Amino acid sequence: MNIRPLQDRVLVKRIVEEEKTKGGIIIPDTAKEKPMEGEVIAVGPG
């Protein structure tokens, strides 16, 4: 499927964080911060 945003819109795919640390500690959802990074998938023509 080809998605093309309208105007000045941007389509961003969220980068998923790992469920546990390198040391093997599992991080619960309540302790995770919201992701601040993503991958730009498409940009509108505006």
C-alpha distance matrix in Angstrom:
0.0 3.8 6.4 9.9 12.9 15.9 19.4 20.5 17.9 16.5 13.7 15.5 15.0 18.4 20.4 21.8 25.6 27.5 29.4 32.7 34.6 35.8 39.1 37.5 37.9 35.2 34.2 33.8 31.1 33.8 35.0 31.7 30.9 27.6 25.5 26.1 23.7 20.0 17.5 16.1 12.3 12.3 15.3 16.1 18.3 21.4
3.8 0.0 3.8 6.6 10.0 13.0 16.3 17.4 15.2 13.9 11.8 14.1 14.4 18.1 20.3 22.3 26.0 28.3 30.5 33.7 35.4 36.5 39.9 38.6 38.9 36.4 35.1 34.9 32.0 34.6 35.5 32.1 30.9 27.5 25.2 25.2 22.7 19.0 16.2 14.1 10.4 9.4 12.1 12.6 14.7 17.9
6.4 3.8 0.0 3.8 6.5 9.7 13.1 14.1 11.6 10.6 8.6 11.5 12.6 16.2 18.9 21.1 24.8 27.4 29.5 32.8 34.4 35.9 39.2 38.0 38.0 35.4 33.7 33.3 30.2 32.5 33.5 30.0 28.6 25.0 22.9 22.7 20.6 17.0 14.7 12.2 8.9 7.3 9.6 9.8 12.4 15.2
9.9 6.6 3.8 0.0 3.8 6.6 9.7 11.0 9.2 9.0 8.5 12.0 14.0 17.6 20.4 23.0 26.5 29.5 31.8 34.9 36.3 37.7 41.1 40.1 40.0 37.6 35.6 35.3 32.1 34.1 34.9 31.4 29.5 25.9 23.8 23.0 21.0 17.6 15.4 12.2 9.5 6.5 7.2 6.4 8.7 11.5
12.9 10.0 6.5 3.8 0.0 3.8 6.8 7.8 5.6 6.4 6.9 10.7 13.4 16.6 19.7 22.4 25.8 29.0 31.2 34.3 35.6 37.3 40.6 39.8 39.3 36.8 34.5 34.0 30.7 32.3 33.2 29.8 27.6 23.9 22.0 21.0 19.5 16.5 14.9 11.6 9.9 6.8 6.1 4.6 7.8 9.4
15.9 13.0 9.7 6.6 3.8 0.0 3.8 6.4 5.9 8.5 10.0 13.8 16.8 19.7 23.0 25.7 29.0 32.3 34.4 37.6 38.8 40.6 43.8 43.0 42.4 39.9 37.4 36.8 33.3 34.6 35.6 32.3 29.9 26.2 24.6 23.3 22.1 19.5 18.1 14.7 13.5 10.1 8.3 5.1 6.9 7.5
19.4 16.3 13.1 9.7 6.8 3.8 0.0 3.8 5.6 8.9 11.7 15.1 18.5 21.2 24.3 27.3 30.2 33.8 36.0 38.9 39.9 41.7 44.9 44.4 43.6 41.3 38.7 38.1 34.7 35.7 36.4 33.2 30.4 26.8 25.2 23.4 22.5 20.3 19.1 15.6 15.2 11.7 8.8 5.3 5.9 4.5
20.5 17.4 14.1 11.0 7.8 6.4 3.8 0.0 3.8 6.7 10.2 13.0 16.7 19.0 21.9 25.1 27.8 31.4 33.8 36.5 37.2 39.0 42.2 41.9 41.1 39.0 36.2 35.9 32.5 33.4 33.8 30.6 27.6 24.1 22.4 20.2 19.4 17.5 16.7 13.3 13.7 10.7 7.4 5.3 6.6 4.6
17.9 15.2 11.6 9.2 5.6 5.9 5.6 3.8 0.0 3.8 6.8 9.8 13.4 15.7 18.9 21.8 24.7 28.2 30.5 33.4 34.3 36.2 39.4 38.8 38.0 35.7 33.0 32.6 29.2 30.3 30.8 27.6 24.9 21.2 19.6 17.9 17.0 14.8 14.2 11.0 11.2 8.6 6.3 5.3 8.4 7.8
16.5 13.9 10.6 9.0 6.4 8.5 8.9 6.7 3.8 0.0 3.8 6.3 10.0 12.5 15.4 18.6 21.4 25.0 27.4 30.2 31.0 32.7 36.0 35.5 34.9 32.8 30.3 30.1 26.9 28.3 28.6 25.1 22.5 19.0 16.8 15.2 13.8 11.3 10.4 7.2 7.7 6.0 4.6 6.2 9.8 10.1
13.7 11.8 8.6 8.5 6.9 10.0 11.7 10.2 6.8 3.8 0.0 3.8 6.9 9.9 13.0 15.8 19.0 22.4 24.7 27.7 28.8 30.6 33.9 33.1 32.6 30.3 28.0 27.8 24.6 26.4 26.9 23.4 21.2 17.6 15.4 14.6 12.8 9.8 8.6 6.1 5.4 5.1 6.4 8.5 12.2 13.3
15.5 14.1 11.5 12.0 10.7 13.8 15.1 13.0 9.8 6.3 3.8 0.0 3.8 6.3 9.3 12.3 15.4 18.8 21.3 24.1 25.1 26.8 30.1 29.4 29.0 26.8 24.5 24.6 21.6 23.4 23.6 20.0 17.9 14.5 11.9 11.2 9.2 6.0 5.5 4.5 5.5 7.3 9.0 11.8 15.4 16.3
15.0 14.4 12.6 14.0 13.4 16.8 18.5 16.7 13.4 10.0 6.9 3.8 0.0 3.8 6.5 9.1 12.5 15.7 18.1 21.1 22.3 24.0 27.3 26.4 26.1 23.8 21.9 22.0 19.3 21.6 21.8 18.1 16.7 13.5 10.8 11.2 8.9 5.4 5.1 6.3 6.5 9.6 12.1 15.0 18.6 19.8
18.4 18.1 16.2 17.6 16.6 19.7 21.2 19.0 15.7 12.5 9.9 6.3 3.8 0.0 3.8 6.1 9.2 12.6 14.9 17.9 19.1 21.1 24.2 23.3 22.7 20.5 18.3 18.5 15.8 18.0 18.1 14.4 13.0 10.0 7.2 8.4 6.7 4.5 6.5 8.9 10.1 13.1 15.2 18.1 21.7 22.5
20.4 20.3 18.9 20.4 19.7 23.0 24.3 21.9 18.9 15.4 13.0 9.3 6.5 3.8 0.0 3.8 6.4 9.7 12.6 15.1 16.0 17.6 20.9 20.3 20.0 18.2 16.4 17.3 15.2 17.7 17.2 13.4 12.5 10.3 7.1 8.5 6.2 5.0 6.9 10.4 11.8 15.3 17.6 20.8 24.2 25.2
21.8 22.3 21.1 23.0 22.4 25.7 27.3 25.1 21.8 18.6 15.8 12.3 9.1 6.1 3.8 0.0 3.8 6.6 9.1 11.9 13.5 15.5 18.5 17.3 17.0 14.8 13.2 14.1 12.2 15.2 14.8 11.3 11.4 9.9 7.6 10.4 9.1 8.7 10.6 14.0 15.0 18.5 21.0 24.0 27.6 28.5
25.6 26.0 24.8 26.5 25.8 29.0 30.2 27.8 24.7 21.4 19.0 15.4 12.5 9.2 6.4 3.8 0.0 3.8 6.6 8.8 9.9 12.2 15.1 14.1 13.6 11.8 10.1 11.7 10.6 13.4 12.3 8.9 9.6 9.4 7.6 10.5 10.0 10.8 13.2 16.8 18.2 21.7 24.0 27.1 30.6 31.3
27.5 28.3 27.4 29.5 29.0 32.3 33.8 31.4 28.2 25.0 22.4 18.8 15.7 12.6 9.7 6.6 3.8 0.0 3.8 5.6 7.2 9.4 12.1 10.7 10.7 9.1 8.6 10.8 10.9 14.0 12.7 10.1 11.8 12.5 11.2 14.2 13.6 14.3 16.3 20.0 21.1 24.8 27.2 30.5 33.9 34.8
29.4 30.5 29.5 31.8 31.2 34.4 36.0 33.8 30.5 27.4 24.7 21.3 18.1 14.9 12.6 9.1 6.6 3.8 0.0 3.8 7.1 10.0 11.6 9.4 8.6 6.0 5.8 7.7 8.6 11.9 11.0 9.3 12.1 13.2 13.0 16.4 16.4 17.2 19.4 23.0 24.0 27.5 30.0 33.0 36.6 37.4
32.7 33.7 32.8 34.9 34.3 37.6 38.9 36.5 33.4 30.2 27.7 24.1 21.1 17.9 15.1 11.9 8.8 5.6 3.8 0.0 3.8 6.8 7.9 5.8 5.3 4.1 5.4 8.7 10.7 13.3 11.6 10.5 13.4 15.3 15.1 18.1 18.2 19.5 21.7 25.4 26.7 30.3 32.7 35.8 39.3 40.1
34.6 35.4 34.4 36.3 35.6 38.8 39.9 37.2 34.3 31.0 28.8 25.1 22.3 19.1 16.0 13.5 9.9 7.2 7.1 3.8 0.0 3.8 5.3 5.3 5.3 6.6 7.4 11.2 13.2 15.2 12.6 11.6 14.0 16.2 15.7 18.1 18.2 19.9 22.2 25.9 27.6 31.2 33.4 36.7 40.0 40.6
35.8 36.5 35.9 37.7 37.3 40.6 41.7 39.0 36.2 32.7 30.6 26.8 24.0 21.1 17.6 15.5 12.2 9.4 10.0 6.8 3.8 0.0 3.8 5.4 7.5 9.6 11.1 14.9 17.0 19.0 16.4 15.3 17.3 19.4 18.3 20.4 19.9 21.5 23.3 27.1 28.7 32.4 34.7 38.1 41.3 42.1
39.1 39.9 39.2 41.1 40.6 43.8 44.9 42.2 39.4 36.0 33.9 30.1 27.3 24.2 20.9 18.5 15.1 12.1 11.6 7.9 5.3 3.8 0.0 3.8 5.8 9.1 11.2 14.9 17.6 19.3 16.6 16.3 18.8 21.3 20.8 23.0 23.0 24.8 26.8 30.6 32.3 35.9 38.1 41.5 44.8 45.5
37.5 38.6 38.0 40.1 39.8 43.0 44.4 41.9 38.8 35.5 33.1 29.4 26.4 23.3 20.3 17.3 14.1 10.7 9.4 5.8 5.3 5.4 3.8 0.0 3.8 6.3 9.3 12.7 15.6 17.7 15.5 15.4 18.4 20.7 20.5 23.2 23.1 24.6 26.6 30.4 31.6 35.3 37.8 41.1 44.4 45.3
37.9 38.9 38.0 40.0 39.3 42.4 43.6 41.1 38.0 34.9 32.6 29.0 26.1 22.7 20.0 17.0 13.6 10.7 8.6 5.3 5.3 7.5 5.8 3.8 0.0 3.8 6.4 9.6 12.9 14.4 12.2 12.7 15.9 18.6 19.0 21.9 22.4 24.2 26.6 30.3 31.8 35.3 37.6 40.7 44.1 44.7
35.2 36.4 35.4 37.6 36.8 39.9 41.3 39.0 35.7 32.8 30.3 26.8 23.8 20.5 18.2 14.8 11.8 9.1 6.0 4.1 6.6 9.6 9.1 6.3 3.8 0.0 3.8 6.5 9.6 11.7 10.3 10.6 14.2 16.5 17.2 20.4 21.1 22.5 25.0 28.6 29.8 33.3 35.6 38.6 42.1 42.7
34.2 35.1 33.7 35.6 34.5 37.4 38.7 36.2 33.0 30.3 28.0 24.5 21.9 18.3 16.4 13.2 10.1 8.6 5.8 5.4 7.4 11.1 11.2 9.3 6.4 3.8 0.0 3.8 6.6 8.3 6.6 6.9 10.5 13.0 14.2 17.4 18.6 20.3 23.2 26.6 28.0 31.3 33.4 36.2 39.8 40.1
33.8 34.9 33.3 35.3 34.0 36.8 38.1 35.9 32.6 30.1 27.8 24.6 22.0 18.5 17.3 14.1 11.7 10.8 7.7 8.7 11.2 14.9 14.9 12.7 9.6 6.5 3.8 0.0 3.8 5.5 5.6 6.7 10.5 12.6 14.5 18.0 19.6 21.1 24.1 27.2 28.4 31.5 33.5 36.1 39.8 40.0
31.1 32.0 30.2 32.1 30.7 33.3 34.7 32.5 29.2 26.9 24.6 21.6 19.3 15.8 15.2 12.2 10.6 10.9 8.6 10.7 13.2 17.0 17.6 15.6 12.9 9.6 6.6 3.8 0.0 3.8 5.5 5.3 8.5 9.7 12.0 15.6 17.4 18.6 21.7 24.6 25.7 28.6 30.5 32.9 36.6 36.7
33.8 34.6 32.5 34.1 32.3 34.6 35.7 33.4 30.3 28.3 26.4 23.4 21.6 18.0 17.7 15.2 13.4 14.0 11.9 13.3 15.2 19.0 19.3 17.7 14.4 11.7 8.3 5.5 3.8 0.0 3.8 5.7 8.2 10.1 13.2 16.4 18.8 20.5 23.9 26.5 28.0 30.6 32.2 34.3 38.0 37.8
35.0 35.5 33.5 34.9 33.2 35.6 36.4 33.8 30.8 28.6 26.9 23.6 21.8 18.1 17.2 14.8 12.3 12.7 11.0 11.6 12.6 16.4 16.6 15.5 12.2 10.3 6.6 5.6 5.5 3.8 0.0 3.8 6.6 9.7 12.4 15.2 17.6 19.9 23.3 26.2 28.1 30.9 32.3 34.7 38.3 38.0
31.7 32.1 30.0 31.4 29.8 32.3 33.2 30.6 27.6 25.1 23.4 20.0 18.1 14.4 13.4 11.3 8.9 10.1 9.3 10.5 11.6 15.3 16.3 15.4 12.7 10.6 6.9 6.7 5.3 5.7 3.8 0.0 3.8 6.5 8.7 11.8 13.9 16.1 19.5 22.5 24.4 27.2 28.7 31.3 34.8 34.7
30.9 30.9 28.6 29.5 27.6 29.9 30.4 27.6 24.9 22.5 21.2 17.9 16.7 13.0 12.5 11.4 9.6 11.8 12.1 13.4 14.0 17.3 18.8 18.4 15.9 14.2 10.5 10.5 8.5 8.2 6.6 3.8 0.0 3.8 6.3 8.7 11.5 14.0 17.7 20.4 22.6 25.2 26.3 28.7 32.2 31.8
27.6 27.5 25.0 25.9 23.9 26.2 26.8 24.1 21.2 19.0 17.6 14.5 13.5 10.0 10.3 9.9 9.4 12.5 13.2 15.3 16.2 19.4 21.3 20.7 18.6 16.5 13.0 12.6 9.7 10.1 9.7 6.5 3.8 0.0 3.8 6.5 9.3 11.3 15.0 17.3 19.4 21.8 22.8 25.2 28.7 28.3
25.5 25.2 22.9 23.8 22.0 24.6 25.2 22.4 19.6 16.8 15.4 11.9 10.8 7.2 7.1 7.6 7.6 11.2 13.0 15.1 15.7 18.3 20.8 20.5 19.0 17.2 14.2 14.5 12.0 13.2 12.4 8.7 6.3 3.8 0.0 3.8 5.6 7.8 11.5 14.1 16.4 19.0 20.2 23.0 26.4 26.3
26.1 25.2 22.7 23.0 21.0 23.3 23.4 20.2 17.9 15.2 14.6 11.2 11.2 8.4 8.5 10.4 10.5 14.2 16.4 18.1 18.1 20.4 23.0 23.2 21.9 20.4 17.4 18.0 15.6 16.4 15.2 11.8 8.7 6.5 3.8 0.0 3.8 7.0 10.6 12.7 15.7 17.9 18.5 21.2 24.4 24.0
23.7 22.7 20.6 21.0 19.5 22.1 22.5 19.4 17.0 13.8 12.8 9.2 8.9 6.7 6.2 9.1 10.0 13.6 16.4 18.2 18.2 19.9 23.0 23.1 22.4 21.1 18.6 19.6 17.4 18.8 17.6 13.9 11.5 9.3 5.6 3.8 0.0 3.8 7.2 9.8 12.8 15.4 16.4 19.5 22.6 22.8
20.0 19.0 17.0 17.6 16.5 19.5 20.3 17.5 14.8 11.3 9.8 6.0 5.4 4.5 5.0 8.7 10.8 14.3 17.2 19.5 19.9 21.5 24.8 24.6 24.2 22.5 20.3 21.1 18.6 20.5 19.9 16.1 14.0 11.3 7.8 7.0 3.8 0.0 3.8 6.6 9.2 12.0 13.6 16.9 20.1 20.7
17.5 16.2 14.7 15.4 14.9 18.1 19.1 16.7 14.2 10.4 8.6 5.5 5.1 6.5 6.9 10.6 13.2 16.3 19.4 21.7 22.2 23.3 26.8 26.6 26.6 25.0 23.2 24.1 21.7 23.9 23.3 19.5 17.7 15.0 11.5 10.6 7.2 3.8 0.0 3.8 6.2 9.4 11.4 15.0 18.0 19.3
16.1 14.1 12.2 12.2 11.6 14.7 15.6 13.3 11.0 7.2 6.1 4.5 6.3 8.9 10.4 14.0 16.8 20.0 23.0 25.4 25.9 27.1 30.6 30.4 30.3 28.6 26.6 27.2 24.6 26.5 26.2 22.5 20.4 17.3 14.1 12.7 9.8 6.6 3.8 0.0 3.8 5.9 7.6 11.2 14.2 15.5
12.3 10.4 8.9 9.5 9.9 13.5 15.2 13.7 11.2 7.7 5.4 5.5 6.5 10.1 11.8 15.0 18.2 21.1 24.0 26.7 27.6 28.7 32.3 31.6 31.8 29.8 28.0 28.4 25.7 28.0 28.1 24.4 22.6 19.4 16.4 15.7 12.8 9.2 6.2 3.8 0.0 3.8 7.2 10.5 13.6 15.6
12.3 9.4 7.3 6.5 6.8 10.1 11.7 10.7 8.6 6.0 5.1 7.3 9.6 13.1 15.3 18.5 21.7 24.8 27.5 30.3 31.2 32.4 35.9 35.3 35.3 33.3 31.3 31.5 28.6 30.6 30.9 27.2 25.2 21.8 19.0 17.9 15.4 12.0 9.4 5.9 3.8 0.0 3.8 6.8 9.8 12.1
15.3 12.1 9.6 7.2 6.1 8.3 8.8 7.4 6.3 4.6 6.4 9.0 12.1 15.2 17.6 21.0 24.0 27.2 30.0 32.7 33.4 34.7 38.1 37.8 37.6 35.6 33.4 33.5 30.5 32.2 32.3 28.7 26.3 22.8 20.2 18.5 16.4 13.6 11.4 7.6 7.2 3.8 0.0 3.8 6.7 8.5
16.1 12.6 9.8 6.4 4.6 5.1 5.3 5.3 5.3 6.2 8.5 11.8 15.0 18.1 20.8 24.0 27.1 30.5 33.0 35.8 36.7 38.1 41.5 41.1 40.7 38.6 36.2 36.1 32.9 34.3 34.7 31.3 28.7 25.2 23.0 21.2 19.5 16.9 15.0 11.2 10.5 6.8 3.8 0.0 3.8 5.6
18.3 14.7 12.4 8.7 7.8 6.9 5.9 6.6 8.4 9.8 12.2 15.4 18.6 21.7 24.2 27.6 30.6 33.9 36.6 39.3 40.0 41.3 44.8 44.4 44.1 42.1 39.8 39.8 36.6 38.0 38.3 34.8 32.2 28.7 26.4 24.4 22.6 20.1 18.0 14.2 13.6 9.8 6.7 3.8 0.0 3.8
21.4 17.9 15.2 11.5 9.4 7.5 4.5 4.6 7.8 10.1 13.3 16.3 19.8 22.5 25.2 28.5 31.3 34.8 37.4 40.1 40.6 42.1 45.5 45.3 44.7 42.7 40.1 40.0 36.7 37.8 38.0 34.7 31.8 28.3 26.3 24.0 22.8 20.7 19.3 15.5 15.6 12.1 8.5 5.6 3.8 0.0
